[in-house]
Amino acid sequence: GFIFNSSYGNAYRLTGNESYKDVLLTAAESLSTRFDLQVGCIKSWDVDSGWQSERNWTFPVIIDNMMNLELLFKAAEFNADDKFAHIAITHANTTLENHYRRDNSSFHVVDYDPDTGKVRSKETAQGFSNKSAWARGQAWGLYGFTVCYRYTKDERYLEQANKIATYILKRNSENDDGLPFWDYDAPITPTTLVDVSAAAITASALIELDGYTEKSYRDSIEEMLKTLASEKYTAKRGENHNFILMHSVGSIPHENEIDVPLNYADYYYIEALVRYKESYGLNNHKT
């Protein structure tokens, strides 16, 4: 979802070239084949090979899948096919029911029984532990439910987005920089890593969410963006493999992409800056 929206979605938005829309519709159709009505979700990973096959999963669904839903909502608008919107809404509702804890943090992976639709287990793949709150997963959920509210105006999604935002900002305050550690429940030591990608996604999502609520997130947004723009997190031009932001974390459990630049950190940071300019420009201040 976020791969196609970030590339072909923006290409279509900026040019109106119908060939880009065709790609988006093809991607949405392909994505929809992974939806199971019994489960009520889009399947994330196949489980017959790789490290996923070692987890004893049958139908794993990751919180990241919330980022697929914008593609489906767009496809529904493109061809007036309610099938795509129905899949998106059903997936969001199932995720709302099963992925979130009482404190509004999210599990990373929920595994379902495809025969019954019942939950088999709630675990993590990239987080510190099955009971922990993997930071980028919290950001994906915030962004995803904000998008769901944009397209449906269902107050449940807005309420959930606000709850997630409250959780994230509270946990971010545990770091003097105000940015998320890679997992909110990882032991905090002088070497505990920040995940800048989670911060960038959160900042962008909060700007959109701020436009839907009476509560203002602007101060938190500005603090986060200023920190990301500091020398500690923004690389000098020509360094950092030509990425903008430093210090993101892919997956510590897999020993992969640890304290490196990541493309979606840069993408959502740029998106956040564009959104900030559009939302809080001199002629468009929120009171």
C-alpha positions as CSV (number, residue, x, y, z in Angstrom):
1,G,0.0,0.0,0.0
2,F,2.5,2.7,1.0
3,I,4.9,1.6,-1.7
4,F,2.5,2.2,-4.5
5,N,0.9,5.3,-2.9
6,S,4.3,6.9,-2.4
7,S,5.3,6.3,-6.0
8,Y,2.5,5.8,-8.5
9,G,0.0,7.5,-6.3
10,N,2.0,10.7,-6.2
11,A,2.8,10.4,-9.9
12,Y,-0.9,10.2,-10.7
13,R,-1.8,13.0,-8.3
14,L,0.8,15.3,-9.9
15,T,0.4,14.4,-13.6
16,G,-3.1,12.9,-14.0
17,N,-1.5,10.3,-16.3
18,E,-4.0,7.5,-16.5
19,S,-1.3,4.8,-16.8
20,Y,-0.4,5.5,-13.2
21,K,-3.9,5.0,-12.1
22,D,-4.0,1.7,-14.0
23,V,-1.0,0.6,-11.9
24,L,-2.7,1.6,-8.7
25,L,-5.9,-0.4,-9.7
26,T,-3.8,-3.4,-10.6
27,A,-2.0,-3.2,-7.2
28,A,-5.3,-2.9,-5.4
29,E,-6.7,-5.9,-7.2
30,S,-3.6,-7.9,-6.3
31,L,-3.7,-6.8,-2.7
32,S,-7.4,-7.8,-2.4
33,T,-6.6,-11.4,-3.3
34,R,-4.9,-11.6,0.1
35,F,-8.1,-10.7,2.0
36,D,-9.9,-13.5,3.8
37,L,-13.5,-12.9,4.7
38,Q,-13.5,-15.5,7.5
39,V,-10.6,-13.7,9.2
40,G,-11.7,-10.2,8.1
41,C,-8.1,-9.2,7.3
42,I,-5.5,-9.0,4.6
43,K,-2.8,-11.6,5.1
44,S,0.6,-10.1,5.6
45,W,3.2,-12.9,5.0
46,D,3.2,-16.3,3.5
47,V,4.3,-18.8,6.0
48,D,5.7,-21.7,3.9
49,S,9.2,-20.4,3.6
50,G,11.8,-18.1,5.2
51,W,11.9,-17.1,8.9
52,Q,8.1,-16.8,8.8
53,S,7.8,-20.5,8.4
54,E,9.6,-21.0,11.8
55,R,6.9,-19.1,13.7
56,N,4.1,-21.6,13.5
57,W,1.8,-18.9,12.1
58,T,-1.1,-19.7,9.8
59,F,-2.5,-16.3,8.9
60,P,-0.3,-13.5,10.3
61,V,-1.5,-9.9,10.1
62,I,0.9,-7.1,11.0
63,I,-0.1,-3.6,12.2
64,D,1.8,-2.3,9.2
65,N,-1.1,-3.5,7.0
66,M,-3.0,-0.4,8.0
67,M,-0.9,1.4,5.5
68,N,-2.4,-0.8,2.7
69,L,-5.9,0.7,3.2
70,E,-5.4,4.0,1.5
71,L,-4.6,2.2,-1.7
72,L,-7.9,0.3,-1.4
73,F,-9.9,3.4,-0.6
74,K,-8.4,5.2,-3.6
75,A,-9.1,2.3,-5.9
76,A,-12.8,2.3,-4.7
77,E,-13.0,6.0,-5.7
78,F,-11.3,5.4,-9.1
79,N,-13.7,2.7,-10.3
80,A,-16.7,3.1,-7.9
81,D,-16.2,-0.5,-6.8
82,D,-17.4,-1.0,-3.2
83,K,-15.4,-4.2,-3.0
84,F,-12.1,-2.4,-2.2
85,A,-13.7,-0.1,0.4
86,H,-15.4,-3.1,2.0
87,I,-12.1,-4.9,2.4
88,A,-10.4,-1.8,3.8
89,I,-13.2,-1.2,6.3
90,T,-13.4,-4.8,7.4
91,H,-9.6,-5.0,7.9
92,A,-9.6,-1.8,9.9
93,N,-12.5,-3.0,12.1
94,T,-10.8,-6.4,12.7
95,T,-7.5,-4.7,13.6
96,L,-9.3,-2.3,15.9
97,E,-10.8,-5.3,17.7
98,N,-7.7,-7.5,18.0
99,H,-4.5,-5.6,17.7
100,Y,-4.9,-3.0,20.5
101,R,-4.3,-3.4,24.2
102,R,-6.1,-1.5,26.9
103,D,-3.4,1.2,27.0
104,N,-3.9,1.7,23.2
105,S,-0.6,0.2,22.3
106,S,-0.6,-2.3,19.5
107,F,0.8,-5.8,19.1
108,H,2.9,-6.2,16.0
109,V,1.6,-9.5,14.7
110,V,-1.8,-11.2,15.3
111,D,-2.0,-14.7,13.9
112,Y,-5.5,-16.0,12.9
113,D,-6.9,-19.4,12.2
114,P,-8.1,-19.1,8.6
115,D,-10.7,-21.8,9.1
116,T,-12.4,-20.2,12.1
117,G,-11.2,-16.6,12.0
118,K,-10.3,-16.8,15.7
119,V,-7.0,-15.3,17.1
120,R,-4.3,-17.9,17.6
121,S,-1.6,-15.7,19.1
122,K,-0.5,-12.1,19.5
123,E,3.3,-11.6,19.0
124,T,6.0,-9.5,17.6
125,A,8.4,-9.9,14.7
126,Q,10.5,-6.7,14.8
127,G,9.8,-5.6,18.3
128,F,11.5,-6.3,21.7
129,S,9.0,-8.8,22.9
130,N,5.5,-10.2,22.3
131,K,4.3,-7.9,25.1
132,S,6.1,-4.8,24.0
133,A,5.1,-1.8,21.8
134,W,7.3,-1.7,18.7
135,A,7.6,2.0,17.9
136,R,7.2,2.0,14.1
137,G,4.2,-0.2,14.5
138,Q,2.5,2.4,16.7
139,A,3.2,5.0,14.0
140,W,1.8,2.8,11.3
141,G,-1.4,2.3,13.3
142,L,-1.8,6.1,13.9
143,Y,-1.3,6.9,10.3
144,G,-3.6,4.1,9.1
145,F,-6.6,5.0,11.4
146,T,-6.2,8.6,10.5
147,V,-6.5,7.7,6.8
148,C,-9.5,5.5,7.6
149,Y,-11.3,8.5,9.2
150,R,-10.4,10.7,6.1
151,Y,-12.2,8.3,3.8
152,T,-15.1,7.1,6.0
153,K,-15.7,9.8,8.6
154,D,-16.3,7.0,11.0
155,E,-15.9,8.5,14.5
156,R,-14.5,5.2,15.8
157,Y,-11.4,5.6,13.7
158,L,-10.9,9.2,14.8
159,E,-11.2,8.2,18.4
160,Q,-8.7,5.4,18.0
161,A,-6.2,7.7,16.2
162,N,-6.4,10.2,19.1
163,K,-5.9,7.4,21.6
164,I,-2.9,6.1,19.7
165,A,-1.5,9.7,19.5
166,T,-1.9,10.1,23.2
167,Y,0.0,6.9,23.9
168,I,2.8,7.7,21.5
169,L,3.4,11.2,22.8
170,K,3.3,10.1,26.4
171,R,5.9,7.4,25.6
172,N,8.0,9.7,23.5
173,S,8.4,11.9,26.5
174,E,10.5,9.2,28.2
175,N,13.3,10.2,25.8
176,D,14.9,13.6,26.4
177,D,14.9,14.1,22.7
178,G,11.1,13.5,22.5
179,L,11.6,10.9,19.8
180,P,10.7,7.2,20.1
181,F,13.1,4.5,21.1
182,W,12.9,1.7,18.6
183,D,10.6,-0.2,21.0
184,Y,8.8,1.6,23.8
185,D,9.4,-1.3,26.2
186,A,13.0,-2.1,25.3
187,P,15.4,-1.5,28.3
188,I,16.5,2.1,28.3
189,T,20.3,2.4,28.5
190,P,22.8,5.0,27.1
191,T,23.0,2.9,23.9
192,T,19.3,2.3,23.4
193,L,18.5,3.3,19.8
194,V,16.0,5.8,18.6
195,D,13.9,5.0,15.5
196,V,13.7,8.2,13.5
197,S,11.5,6.5,10.9
198,A,8.8,6.1,13.6
199,A,9.1,9.7,14.5
200,A,8.8,10.9,10.8
201,I,5.7,8.7,10.2
202,T,4.1,10.0,13.5
203,A,4.8,13.6,12.7
204,S,3.1,13.3,9.3
205,A,0.1,11.5,10.7
206,L,-0.3,14.0,13.5
207,I,-0.5,16.9,11.1
208,E,-3.4,15.3,9.3
209,L,-5.0,14.3,12.5
210,D,-4.7,17.8,13.9
211,G,-7.0,19.0,11.1
212,Y,-9.8,16.7,12.3
213,T,-9.7,17.4,16.0
214,E,-10.4,20.2,18.5
215,K,-7.4,19.1,20.4
216,S,-4.2,20.7,19.0
217,Y,-1.1,18.6,18.3
218,R,0.8,21.5,16.8
219,D,3.2,22.0,19.7
220,S,4.2,18.3,19.6
221,I,4.5,18.3,15.9
222,E,6.8,21.4,15.9
223,E,9.0,20.0,18.6
224,M,9.3,16.7,16.7
225,L,10.1,18.4,13.4
226,K,12.7,20.7,15.0
227,T,14.4,17.8,16.6
228,L,14.5,15.8,13.3
229,A,15.9,18.9,11.6
230,S,18.7,19.2,14.2
231,E,22.3,18.2,13.4
232,K,21.9,15.1,15.6
233,Y,19.4,13.6,13.2
234,T,19.8,15.4,9.8
235,A,22.8,14.5,7.9
236,K,25.1,16.9,6.1
237,R,24.6,17.1,2.4
238,G,26.5,14.4,0.5
239,E,26.9,12.2,3.6
240,N,24.7,9.4,5.0
241,H,24.5,7.8,1.6
242,N,22.6,10.9,0.5
243,F,19.7,10.2,2.8
244,I,18.3,13.1,4.8
245,L,17.7,11.5,8.2
246,M,20.1,9.4,10.3
247,H,19.4,6.8,13.0
248,S,16.5,4.6,11.9
249,V,16.0,1.0,12.9
250,G,14.7,-1.7,10.6
251,S,14.7,-4.9,12.7
252,I,16.9,-5.5,15.7
253,P,15.7,-9.0,16.2
254,H,16.7,-9.9,12.6
255,E,20.0,-7.9,13.0
256,N,19.0,-6.0,9.9
257,E,19.0,-2.2,9.1
258,I,20.2,-1.1,12.6
259,D,21.0,2.6,13.1
260,V,20.9,3.4,9.4
261,P,19.0,5.7,7.1
262,L,15.8,4.2,5.7
263,N,13.8,5.4,2.7
264,Y,10.5,5.6,4.5
265,A,12.0,7.8,7.2
266,D,13.0,10.3,4.5
267,Y,9.7,10.0,2.6
268,Y,7.4,10.6,5.6
269,Y,9.7,13.4,6.9
270,I,9.3,15.2,3.5
271,E,5.6,14.5,3.5
272,A,5.4,15.9,7.1
273,L,7.2,19.1,6.0
274,V,4.9,19.6,3.0
275,R,1.9,19.0,5.2
276,Y,3.2,21.4,7.8
277,K,3.6,24.1,5.3
278,E,0.2,23.5,3.9
279,S,-1.6,23.3,7.3
280,Y,0.2,26.0,9.2
281,G,1.2,28.5,6.6
282,L,0.8,32.2,7.3
283,N,-2.6,32.3,5.6
284,N,-3.8,29.0,7.2
285,H,-3.2,29.1,10.9
286,K,-5.3,26.8,13.2
287,T,-6.7,28.7,16.2
